[in-house]
Amino acid sequence: MKSLTAAKIDVAKAHDWGIVAEVVEPDMLMPRAIELALQITNLAASMAVRYKHMIDTGYSIPLTDALVLESEIAEASRVNFIANASK
């Protein structure tokens, strides 16, 4: 992997810098990808739409606004989880 400077960086550094969220062994890549895909499909549809909106919008607004948006969506997710857990 190369950074914006075109200097090569290793996986550990990419993880430390937050460029990648998770590192798995090559033989665990597809099982982990499937696990994550199942987690996404298990989200309530409305929450998936909210998270996609957060991701799409978050990159195009000031950081302080993005953090507020993230907080609002996280709270909605918490409330939704509690409501669904009690059913």
Secondary structure, 3 states (H helix, E strand, C coil): CECCCCCECCHHHHHHCCCCCCCCCHHHHHHHHHHHHHHHHHCCHHHHHHHHHHHHHHCCCCHHHHHHHHHHHHHHHHHHHHHHHCC
